[in-house]
Amino acid sequence: MVLLQKQEDRLVLKLQNTQLVPGRNEINKKQSPLLWLNNVLARNDATDKKAFFVVNTSKSGPQIYKLLATSAEEQKS
């Protein structure tokens, strides 16, 4: 799975910085926008019919993403 971000009128592949211990020594970790499908779980959001969660369960550490579709029908497909 590839997670792209929209910047202006382009889609970009971008690493995300995550602070591991807030307020302590600024320990940062880069998260890849490439997710292996054998490590990914998808779950519906119970409070928003257009949203769903993608959970990455890789050995480098768990990550959770909330993704929004333009409609409830698109979220199902």
PDB file of N, CA, C and O in Angstrom:
ATOM      1  N   MET A   1       0.850  -1.148   0.000  1.00  0.00           N
ATOM      2  CA  MET A   1       0.000   0.000   0.000  1.00  0.00           C
ATOM      3  C   MET A   1       0.909   1.227   0.000  1.00  0.00           C
ATOM      4  O   MET A   1       1.901   1.276   0.726  1.00  0.00           O
ATOM      5  N   VAL A   2       0.564   2.198  -0.808  1.00  0.00           N
ATOM      6  CA  VAL A   2       1.338   3.432  -0.912  1.00  0.00           C
ATOM      7  C   VAL A   2       0.466   4.585  -0.421  1.00  0.00           C
ATOM      8  O   VAL A   2      -0.648   4.775  -0.909  1.00  0.00           O
ATOM      9  N   LEU A   3       0.967   5.345   0.536  1.00  0.00           N
ATOM     10  CA  LEU A   3       0.246   6.501   1.067  1.00  0.00           C
ATOM     11  C   LEU A   3       0.828   7.766   0.450  1.00  0.00           C
ATOM     12  O   LEU A   3       1.977   8.125   0.707  1.00  0.00           O
ATOM     13  N   LEU A   4       0.026   8.433  -0.362  1.00  0.00           N
ATOM     14  CA  LEU A   4       0.449   9.667  -1.013  1.00  0.00           C
ATOM     15  C   LEU A   4      -0.231  10.846  -0.336  1.00  0.00           C
ATOM     16  O   LEU A   4      -1.331  10.719   0.201  1.00  0.00           O
ATOM     17  N   GLN A   5       0.437  11.998  -0.366  1.00  0.00           N
ATOM     18  CA  GLN A   5      -0.134  13.220   0.184  1.00  0.00           C
ATOM     19  C   GLN A   5      -0.318  14.216  -0.943  1.00  0.00           C
ATOM     20  O   GLN A   5       0.492  14.289  -1.867  1.00  0.00           O
ATOM     21  N   LYS A   6      -1.389  14.980  -0.854  1.00  0.00           N
ATOM     22  CA  LYS A   6      -1.650  15.990  -1.874  1.00  0.00           C
ATOM     23  C   LYS A   6      -1.027  17.308  -1.439  1.00  0.00           C
ATOM     24  O   LYS A   6      -1.336  17.828  -0.367  1.00  0.00           O
ATOM     25  N   GLN A   7      -0.151  17.841  -2.277  1.00  0.00           N
ATOM     26  CA  GLN A   7       0.449  19.156  -2.050  1.00  0.00           C
ATOM     27  C   GLN A   7       0.200  19.980  -3.295  1.00  0.00           C
ATOM     28  O   GLN A   7       0.664  19.647  -4.386  1.00  0.00           O
ATOM     29  N   GLU A   8      -0.539  21.061  -3.114  1.00  0.00           N
ATOM     30  CA  GLU A   8      -0.974  21.897  -4.230  1.00  0.00           C
ATOM     31  C   GLU A   8      -1.735  21.016  -5.215  1.00  0.00           C
ATOM     32  O   GLU A   8      -2.779  20.477  -4.847  1.00  0.00           O
ATOM     33  N   ASP A   9      -1.270  20.846  -6.428  1.00  0.00           N
ATOM     34  CA  ASP A   9      -1.970  20.017  -7.415  1.00  0.00           C
ATOM     35  C   ASP A   9      -1.230  18.722  -7.698  1.00  0.00           C
ATOM     36  O   ASP A   9      -1.476  18.085  -8.722  1.00  0.00           O
ATOM     37  N   ARG A  10      -0.330  18.321  -6.812  1.00  0.00           N
ATOM     38  CA  ARG A  10       0.470  17.112  -7.052  1.00  0.00           C
ATOM     39  C   ARG A  10       0.302  16.126  -5.909  1.00  0.00           C
ATOM     40  O   ARG A  10      -0.021  16.506  -4.783  1.00  0.00           O
ATOM     41  N   LEU A  11       0.524  14.862  -6.214  1.00  0.00           N
ATOM     42  CA  LEU A  11       0.584  13.822  -5.194  1.00  0.00           C
ATOM     43  C   LEU A  11       2.050  13.507  -4.943  1.00  0.00           C
ATOM     44  O   LEU A  11       2.807  13.275  -5.886  1.00  0.00           O
ATOM     45  N   VAL A  12       2.456  13.496  -3.676  1.00  0.00           N
ATOM     46  CA  VAL A  12       3.860  13.269  -3.339  1.00  0.00           C
ATOM     47  C   VAL A  12       3.994  12.097  -2.372  1.00  0.00           C
ATOM     48  O   VAL A  12       3.119  11.843  -1.545  1.00  0.00           O
ATOM     49  N   LEU A  13       5.098  11.405  -2.499  1.00  0.00           N
ATOM     50  CA  LEU A  13       5.470  10.315  -1.602  1.00  0.00           C
ATOM     51  C   LEU A  13       6.389  10.923  -0.553  1.00  0.00           C
ATOM     52  O   LEU A  13       7.480  11.388  -0.885  1.00  0.00           O
ATOM     53  N   LYS A  14       5.966  10.927   0.708  1.00  0.00           N
ATOM     54  CA  LYS A  14       6.683  11.693   1.720  1.00  0.00           C
ATOM     55  C   LYS A  14       6.864  10.876   2.998  1.00  0.00           C
ATOM     56  O   LYS A  14       5.917  10.250   3.475  1.00  0.00           O
ATOM     57  N   LEU A  15       8.075  10.882   3.551  1.00  0.00           N
ATOM     58  CA  LEU A  15       8.331  10.264   4.855  1.00  0.00           C
ATOM     59  C   LEU A  15       7.743  11.144   5.951  1.00  0.00           C
ATOM     60  O   LEU A  15       7.761  12.371   5.849  1.00  0.00           O
ATOM     61  N   GLN A  16       7.224  10.516   6.991  1.00  0.00           N
ATOM     62  CA  GLN A  16       6.658  11.248   8.120  1.00  0.00           C
ATOM     63  C   GLN A  16       7.601  11.159   9.311  1.00  0.00           C
ATOM     64  O   GLN A  16       8.145  10.092   9.597  1.00  0.00           O
ATOM     65  N   ASN A  17       7.797  12.274  10.006  1.00  0.00           N
ATOM     66  CA  ASN A  17       8.581  12.281  11.240  1.00  0.00           C
ATOM     67  C   ASN A  17       7.645  12.086  12.424  1.00  0.00           C
ATOM     68  O   ASN A  17       6.578  12.697  12.488  1.00  0.00           O
ATOM     69  N   THR A  18       8.046  11.238  13.354  1.00  0.00           N
ATOM     70  CA  THR A  18       7.267  10.988  14.560  1.00  0.00           C
ATOM     71  C   THR A  18       8.171  11.175  15.762  1.00  0.00           C
ATOM     72  O   THR A  18       9.282  10.646  15.802  1.00  0.00           O
ATOM     73  N   GLN A  19       7.694  11.925  16.736  1.00  0.00           N
ATOM     74  CA  GLN A  19       8.455  12.116  17.967  1.00  0.00           C
ATOM     75  C   GLN A  19       8.106  10.977  18.916  1.00  0.00           C
ATOM     76  O   GLN A  19       6.951  10.841  19.319  1.00  0.00           O
ATOM     77  N   LEU A  20       9.094  10.154  19.279  1.00  0.00           N
ATOM     78  CA  LEU A  20       8.850   8.970  20.098  1.00  0.00           C
ATOM     79  C   LEU A  20       8.558   9.301  21.549  1.00  0.00           C
ATOM     80  O   LEU A  20       7.646   8.726  22.143  1.00  0.00           O
ATOM     81  N   VAL A  21       9.315  10.216  22.127  1.00  0.00           N
ATOM     82  CA  VAL A  21       9.126  10.582  23.527  1.00  0.00           C
ATOM     83  C   VAL A  21       8.924  12.096  23.574  1.00  0.00           C
ATOM     84  O   VAL A  21       9.901  12.844  23.567  1.00  0.00           O
ATOM     85  N   PRO A  22       7.675  12.558  23.623  1.00  0.00           N
ATOM     86  CA  PRO A  22       7.438  14.001  23.622  1.00  0.00           C
ATOM     87  C   PRO A  22       8.130  14.703  24.784  1.00  0.00           C
ATOM     88  O   PRO A  22       8.030  14.268  25.931  1.00  0.00           O
ATOM     89  N   GLY A  23       8.830  15.787  24.478  1.00  0.00           N
ATOM     90  CA  GLY A  23       9.470  16.586  25.506  1.00  0.00           C
ATOM     91  C   GLY A  23      10.807  16.075  25.996  1.00  0.00           C
ATOM     92  O   GLY A  23      11.428  16.709  26.849  1.00  0.00           O
ATOM     93  N   ARG A  24      11.268  14.946  25.482  1.00  0.00           N
ATOM     94  CA  ARG A  24      12.545  14.396  25.947  1.00  0.00           C
ATOM     95  C   ARG A  24      13.485  14.186  24.777  1.00  0.00           C
ATOM     96  O   ARG A  24      13.235  13.337  23.921  1.00  0.00           O
ATOM     97  N   ASN A  25      14.525  14.923  24.736  1.00  0.00           N
ATOM     98  CA  ASN A  25      15.635  14.750  23.801  1.00  0.00           C
ATOM     99  C   ASN A  25      15.223  14.662  22.333  1.00  0.00           C
ATOM    100  O   ASN A  25      16.027  14.262  21.492  1.00  0.00           O
ATOM    101  N   GLU A  26      14.004  15.024  22.022  1.00  0.00           N
ATOM    102  CA  GLU A  26      13.575  15.083  20.622  1.00  0.00           C
ATOM    103  C   GLU A  26      13.956  13.833  19.829  1.00  0.00           C
ATOM    104  O   GLU A  26      14.568  13.952  18.767  1.00  0.00           O
ATOM    105  N   ILE A  27      13.615  12.658  20.308  1.00  0.00           N
ATOM    106  CA  ILE A  27      13.912  11.414  19.595  1.00  0.00           C
ATOM    107  C   ILE A  27      12.897  11.265  18.466  1.00  0.00           C
ATOM    108  O   ILE A  27      11.710  11.065  18.724  1.00  0.00           O
ATOM    109  N   ASN A  28      13.354  11.361  17.220  1.00  0.00           N
ATOM    110  CA  ASN A  28      12.470  11.293  16.070  1.00  0.00           C
ATOM    111  C   ASN A  28      12.672  10.000  15.301  1.00  0.00           C
ATOM    112  O   ASN A  28      13.772   9.449  15.262  1.00  0.00           O
ATOM    113  N   LYS A  29      11.604   9.529  14.695  1.00  0.00           N
ATOM    114  CA  LYS A  29      11.645   8.336  13.867  1.00  0.00           C
ATOM    115  C   LYS A  29      10.924   8.649  12.563  1.00  0.00           C
ATOM    116  O   LYS A  29       9.864   9.275  12.569  1.00  0.00           O
ATOM    117  N   LYS A  30      11.495   8.219  11.457  1.00  0.00           N
ATOM    118  CA  LYS A  30      10.846   8.424  10.166  1.00  0.00           C
ATOM    119  C   LYS A  30       9.972   7.222   9.852  1.00  0.00           C
ATOM    120  O   LYS A  30      10.389   6.075  10.017  1.00  0.00           O
ATOM    121  N   GLN A  31       8.749   7.497   9.396  1.00  0.00           N
ATOM    122  CA  GLN A  31       7.827   6.437   9.015  1.00  0.00           C
ATOM    123  C   GLN A  31       7.674   6.436   7.504  1.00  0.00           C
ATOM    124  O   GLN A  31       7.464   7.477   6.883  1.00  0.00           O
ATOM    125  N   SER A  32       7.781   5.266   6.935  1.00  0.00           N
ATOM    126  CA  SER A  32       7.693   5.117   5.489  1.00  0.00           C
ATOM    127  C   SER A  32       6.242   5.174   5.026  1.00  0.00           C
ATOM    128  O   SER A  32       5.357   4.679   5.723  1.00  0.00           O
ATOM    129  N   PRO A  33       5.981   5.770   3.862  1.00  0.00           N
ATOM    130  CA  PRO A  33       4.628   5.765   3.299  1.00  0.00           C
ATOM    131  C   PRO A  33       4.315   4.478   2.540  1.00  0.00           C
ATOM    132  O   PRO A  33       3.249   4.358   1.937  1.00  0.00           O
ATOM    133  N   LEU A  34       5.237   3.517   2.564  1.00  0.00           N
ATOM    134  CA  LEU A  34       5.032   2.226   1.909  1.00  0.00           C
ATOM    135  C   LEU A  34       4.700   1.188   2.971  1.00  0.00           C
ATOM    136  O   LEU A  34       5.487   0.967   3.891  1.00  0.00           O
ATOM    137  N   LEU A  35       3.545   0.555   2.852  1.00  0.00           N
ATOM    138  CA  LEU A  35       3.094  -0.434   3.828  1.00  0.00           C
ATOM    139  C   LEU A  35       2.935  -1.782   3.140  1.00  0.00           C
ATOM    140  O   LEU A  35       2.324  -1.871   2.075  1.00  0.00           O
ATOM    141  N   TRP A  36       3.481  -2.827   3.744  1.00  0.00           N
ATOM    142  CA  TRP A  36       3.331  -4.183   3.214  1.00  0.00           C
ATOM    143  C   TRP A  36       1.940  -4.688   3.561  1.00  0.00           C
ATOM    144  O   TRP A  36       1.507  -4.563   4.707  1.00  0.00           O
ATOM    145  N   LEU A  37       1.241  -5.250   2.599  1.00  0.00           N
ATOM    146  CA  LEU A  37      -0.141  -5.679   2.816  1.00  0.00           C
ATOM    147  C   LEU A  37      -0.271  -6.801   3.837  1.00  0.00           C
ATOM    148  O   LEU A  37      -1.313  -6.929   4.479  1.00  0.00           O
ATOM    149  N   ASN A  38       0.773  -7.620   3.998  1.00  0.00           N
ATOM    150  CA  ASN A  38       0.681  -8.693   4.998  1.00  0.00           C
ATOM    151  C   ASN A  38       0.780  -8.151   6.426  1.00  0.00           C
ATOM    152  O   ASN A  38       0.556  -8.900   7.376  1.00  0.00           O
ATOM    153  N   ASN A  39       1.112  -6.865   6.599  1.00  0.00           N
ATOM    154  CA  ASN A  39       1.183  -6.236   7.924  1.00  0.00           C
ATOM    155  C   ASN A  39       0.038  -5.258   8.170  1.00  0.00           C
ATOM    156  O   ASN A  39       0.038  -4.559   9.183  1.00  0.00           O
ATOM    157  N   VAL A  40      -0.939  -5.195   7.261  1.00  0.00           N
ATOM    158  CA  VAL A  40      -1.963  -4.148   7.323  1.00  0.00           C
ATOM    159  C   VAL A  40      -3.333  -4.732   7.665  1.00  0.00           C
ATOM    160  O   VAL A  40      -3.735  -5.769   7.137  1.00  0.00           O
ATOM    161  N   LEU A  41      -4.040  -4.037   8.564  1.00  0.00           N
ATOM    162  CA  LEU A  41      -5.433  -4.346   8.890  1.00  0.00           C
ATOM    163  C   LEU A  41      -6.271  -3.125   8.545  1.00  0.00           C
ATOM    164  O   LEU A  41      -5.819  -1.996   8.736  1.00  0.00           O
ATOM    165  N   ALA A  42      -7.481  -3.327   8.043  1.00  0.00           N
ATOM    166  CA  ALA A  42      -8.401  -2.224   7.755  1.00  0.00           C
ATOM    167  C   ALA A  42      -9.657  -2.407   8.592  1.00  0.00           C
ATOM    168  O   ALA A  42     -10.200  -3.508   8.680  1.00  0.00           O
ATOM    169  N   ARG A  43     -10.113  -1.322   9.205  1.00  0.00           N
ATOM    170  CA  ARG A  43     -11.307  -1.356  10.052  1.00  0.00           C
ATOM    171  C   ARG A  43     -12.151  -0.113   9.777  1.00  0.00           C
ATOM    172  O   ARG A  43     -11.618   0.976   9.563  1.00  0.00           O
ATOM    173  N   ASN A  44     -13.471  -0.289   9.785  1.00  0.00           N
ATOM    174  CA  ASN A  44     -14.385   0.837   9.605  1.00  0.00           C
ATOM    175  C   ASN A  44     -14.383   1.717  10.847  1.00  0.00           C
ATOM    176  O   ASN A  44     -14.141   1.249  11.959  1.00  0.00           O
ATOM    177  N   ASP A  45     -14.657   2.999  10.637  1.00  0.00           N
ATOM    178  CA  ASP A  45     -14.825   3.943  11.738  1.00  0.00           C
ATOM    179  C   ASP A  45     -16.305   3.933  12.126  1.00  0.00           C
ATOM    180  O   ASP A  45     -17.160   4.210  11.285  1.00  0.00           O
ATOM    181  N   ALA A  46     -16.611   3.625  13.357  1.00  0.00           N
ATOM    182  CA  ALA A  46     -18.000   3.510  13.801  1.00  0.00           C
ATOM    183  C   ALA A  46     -18.717   4.853  13.860  1.00  0.00           C
ATOM    184  O   ALA A  46     -19.948   4.889  13.839  1.00  0.00           O
ATOM    185  N   THR A  47     -17.982   5.951  13.934  1.00  0.00           N
ATOM    186  CA  THR A  47     -18.611   7.265  14.078  1.00  0.00           C
ATOM    187  C   THR A  47     -18.712   8.041  12.778  1.00  0.00           C
ATOM    188  O   THR A  47     -19.396   9.063  12.732  1.00  0.00           O
ATOM    189  N   ASP A  48     -18.052   7.588  11.718  1.00  0.00           N
ATOM    190  CA  ASP A  48     -18.063   8.306  10.441  1.00  0.00           C
ATOM    191  C   ASP A  48     -18.163   7.285   9.313  1.00  0.00           C
ATOM    192  O   ASP A  48     -17.245   6.488   9.118  1.00  0.00           O
ATOM    193  N   LYS A  49     -19.259   7.301   8.574  1.00  0.00           N
ATOM    194  CA  LYS A  49     -19.498   6.310   7.515  1.00  0.00           C
ATOM    195  C   LYS A  49     -18.547   6.468   6.331  1.00  0.00           C
ATOM    196  O   LYS A  49     -18.410   5.545   5.529  1.00  0.00           O
ATOM    197  N   LYS A  50     -17.886   7.626   6.208  1.00  0.00           N
ATOM    198  CA  LYS A  50     -16.950   7.853   5.105  1.00  0.00           C
ATOM    199  C   LYS A  50     -15.509   7.534   5.484  1.00  0.00           C
ATOM    200  O   LYS A  50     -14.622   7.595   4.632  1.00  0.00           O
ATOM    201  N   ALA A  51     -15.260   7.194   6.747  1.00  0.00           N
ATOM    202  CA  ALA A  51     -13.888   7.011   7.226  1.00  0.00           C
ATOM    203  C   ALA A  51     -13.600   5.550   7.546  1.00  0.00           C
ATOM    204  O   ALA A  51     -14.501   4.758   7.821  1.00  0.00           O
ATOM    205  N   PHE A  52     -12.302   5.222   7.500  1.00  0.00           N
ATOM    206  CA  PHE A  52     -11.849   3.907   7.941  1.00  0.00           C
ATOM    207  C   PHE A  52     -10.426   4.038   8.454  1.00  0.00           C
ATOM    208  O   PHE A  52      -9.736   5.013   8.160  1.00  0.00           O
ATOM    209  N   PHE A  53      -9.997   3.055   9.218  1.00  0.00           N
ATOM    210  CA  PHE A  53      -8.663   3.042   9.789  1.00  0.00           C
ATOM    211  C   PHE A  53      -7.815   1.991   9.094  1.00  0.00           C
ATOM    212  O   PHE A  53      -8.301   0.912   8.756  1.00  0.00           O
ATOM    213  N   VAL A  54      -6.552   2.311   8.884  1.00  0.00           N
ATOM    214  CA  VAL A  54      -5.560   1.354   8.404  1.00  0.00           C
ATOM    215  C   VAL A  54      -4.532   1.218   9.517  1.00  0.00           C
ATOM    216  O   VAL A  54      -3.936   2.206   9.944  1.00  0.00           O
ATOM    217  N   VAL A  55      -4.328  -0.007   9.983  1.00  0.00           N
ATOM    218  CA  VAL A  55      -3.388  -0.274  11.072  1.00  0.00           C
ATOM    219  C   VAL A  55      -2.223  -1.067  10.510  1.00  0.00           C
ATOM    220  O   VAL A  55      -2.413  -2.150   9.957  1.00  0.00           O
ATOM    221  N   ASN A  56      -1.023  -0.532  10.649  1.00  0.00           N
ATOM    222  CA  ASN A  56       0.194  -1.211  10.216  1.00  0.00           C
ATOM    223  C   ASN A  56       0.800  -1.891  11.440  1.00  0.00           C
ATOM    224  O   ASN A  56       1.113  -1.233  12.432  1.00  0.00           O
ATOM    225  N   THR A  57       0.962  -3.205  11.365  1.00  0.00           N
ATOM    226  CA  THR A  57       1.462  -3.979  12.508  1.00  0.00           C
ATOM    227  C   THR A  57       2.880  -4.485  12.272  1.00  0.00           C
ATOM    228  O   THR A  57       3.205  -5.611  12.648  1.00  0.00           O
ATOM    229  N   SER A  58       3.718  -3.673  11.658  1.00  0.00           N
ATOM    230  CA  SER A  58       5.077  -4.106  11.330  1.00  0.00           C
ATOM    231  C   SER A  58       5.946  -4.212  12.582  1.00  0.00           C
ATOM    232  O   SER A  58       5.600  -3.680  13.637  1.00  0.00           O
ATOM    233  N   LYS A  59       7.068  -4.900  12.453  1.00  0.00           N
ATOM    234  CA  LYS A  59       7.993  -5.088  13.574  1.00  0.00           C
ATOM    235  C   LYS A  59       8.667  -3.790  13.997  1.00  0.00           C
ATOM    236  O   LYS A  59       9.135  -3.678  15.130  1.00  0.00           O
ATOM    237  N   SER A  60       8.721  -2.806  13.098  1.00  0.00           N
ATOM    238  CA  SER A  60       9.354  -1.533  13.438  1.00  0.00           C
ATOM    239  C   SER A  60       8.469  -0.669  14.328  1.00  0.00           C
ATOM    240  O   SER A  60       8.891   0.401  14.766  1.00  0.00           O
ATOM    241  N   GLY A  61       7.259  -1.114  14.595  1.00  0.00           N
ATOM    242  CA  GLY A  61       6.356  -0.380  15.475  1.00  0.00           C
ATOM    243  C   GLY A  61       5.005  -0.170  14.827  1.00  0.00           C
ATOM    244  O   GLY A  61       4.924   0.045  13.617  1.00  0.00           O
ATOM    245  N   PRO A  62       3.941  -0.229  15.613  1.00  0.00           N
ATOM    246  CA  PRO A  62       2.600  -0.073  15.053  1.00  0.00           C
ATOM    247  C   PRO A  62       2.332   1.368  14.629  1.00  0.00           C
ATOM    248  O   PRO A  62       2.865   2.316  15.206  1.00  0.00           O
ATOM    249  N   GLN A  63       1.504   1.502  13.618  1.00  0.00           N
ATOM    250  CA  GLN A  63       1.084   2.814  13.128  1.00  0.00           C
ATOM    251  C   GLN A  63      -0.391   2.712  12.793  1.00  0.00           C
ATOM    252  O   GLN A  63      -0.853   1.667  12.334  1.00  0.00           O
ATOM    253  N   ILE A  64      -1.137   3.788  13.020  1.00  0.00           N
ATOM    254  CA  ILE A  64      -2.546   3.809  12.656  1.00  0.00           C
ATOM    255  C   ILE A  64      -2.815   5.073  11.846  1.00  0.00           C
ATOM    256  O   ILE A  64      -2.343   6.160  12.177  1.00  0.00           O
ATOM    257  N   TYR A  65      -3.581   4.899  10.785  1.00  0.00           N
ATOM    258  CA  TYR A  65      -3.932   6.000   9.898  1.00  0.00           C
ATOM    259  C   TYR A  65      -5.443   6.059   9.793  1.00  0.00           C
ATOM    260  O   TYR A  65      -6.090   5.019   9.667  1.00  0.00           O
ATOM    261  N   LYS A  66      -6.015   7.240   9.841  1.00  0.00           N
ATOM    262  CA  LYS A  66      -7.447   7.421   9.589  1.00  0.00           C
ATOM    263  C   LYS A  66      -7.572   8.035   8.206  1.00  0.00           C
ATOM    264  O   LYS A  66      -7.028   9.106   7.937  1.00  0.00           O
ATOM    265  N   LEU A  67      -8.292   7.349   7.336  1.00  0.00           N
ATOM    266  CA  LEU A  67      -8.457   7.793   5.957  1.00  0.00           C
ATOM    267  C   LEU A  67      -9.919   8.121   5.707  1.00  0.00           C
ATOM    268  O   LEU A  67     -10.810   7.453   6.232  1.00  0.00           O
ATOM    269  N   LEU A  68     -10.170   9.161   4.896  1.00  0.00           N
ATOM    270  CA  LEU A  68     -11.521   9.600   4.579  1.00  0.00           C
ATOM    271  C   LEU A  68     -11.792   9.444   3.094  1.00  0.00           C
ATOM    272  O   LEU A  68     -10.969   9.825   2.262  1.00  0.00           O
ATOM    273  N   ALA A  69     -12.944   8.884   2.763  1.00  0.00           N
ATOM    274  CA  ALA A  69     -13.399   8.791   1.380  1.00  0.00           C
ATOM    275  C   ALA A  69     -14.329   9.974   1.106  1.00  0.00           C
ATOM    276  O   ALA A  69     -14.764  10.656   2.034  1.00  0.00           O
ATOM    277  N   THR A  70     -14.627  10.212  -0.160  1.00  0.00           N
ATOM    278  CA  THR A  70     -15.517  11.328  -0.494  1.00  0.00           C
ATOM    279  C   THR A  70     -16.980  10.993  -0.226  1.00  0.00           C
ATOM    280  O   THR A  70     -17.805  11.895  -0.077  1.00  0.00           O
ATOM    281  N   SER A  71     -17.309   9.697  -0.164  1.00  0.00           N
ATOM    282  CA  SER A  71     -18.683   9.280   0.121  1.00  0.00           C
ATOM    283  C   SER A  71     -18.661   7.931   0.837  1.00  0.00           C
ATOM    284  O   SER A  71     -17.644   7.236   0.844  1.00  0.00           O
ATOM    285  N   ALA A  72     -19.796   7.570   1.438  1.00  0.00           N
ATOM    286  CA  ALA A  72     -19.898   6.276   2.116  1.00  0.00           C
ATOM    287  C   ALA A  72     -19.811   5.131   1.113  1.00  0.00           C
ATOM    288  O   ALA A  72     -19.286   4.066   1.439  1.00  0.00           O
ATOM    289  N   GLU A  73     -20.320   5.333  -0.102  1.00  0.00           N
ATOM    290  CA  GLU A  73     -20.246   4.302  -1.140  1.00  0.00           C
ATOM    291  C   GLU A  73     -18.803   4.063  -1.567  1.00  0.00           C
ATOM    292  O   GLU A  73     -18.395   2.921  -1.778  1.00  0.00           O
ATOM    293  N   GLU A  74     -18.037   5.135  -1.694  1.00  0.00           N
ATOM    294  CA  GLU A  74     -16.629   4.990  -2.069  1.00  0.00           C
ATOM    295  C   GLU A  74     -15.839   4.289  -0.962  1.00  0.00           C
ATOM    296  O   GLU A  74     -14.919   3.525  -1.255  1.00  0.00           O
ATOM    297  N   GLN A  75     -16.177   4.531   0.282  1.00  0.00           N
ATOM    298  CA  GLN A  75     -15.486   3.896   1.406  1.00  0.00           C
ATOM    299  C   GLN A  75     -15.673   2.387   1.373  1.00  0.00           C
ATOM    300  O   GLN A  75     -14.774   1.646   1.773  1.00  0.00           O
ATOM    301  N   LYS A  76     -16.820   1.922   0.904  1.00  0.00           N
ATOM    302  CA  LYS A  76     -17.105   0.488   0.853  1.00  0.00           C
ATOM    303  C   LYS A  76     -16.353  -0.215  -0.267  1.00  0.00           C
ATOM    304  O   LYS A  76     -16.136  -1.425  -0.201  1.00  0.00           O
ATOM    305  N   SER A  77     -15.953   0.528  -1.294  1.00  0.00           N
ATOM    306  CA  SER A  77     -15.298  -0.122  -2.446  1.00  0.00           C
ATOM    307  C   SER A  77     -13.796  -0.134  -2.346  1.00  0.00           C
ATOM    308  O   SER A  77     -13.122  -0.645  -3.241  1.00  0.00           O
TER     309      SER A  77
END
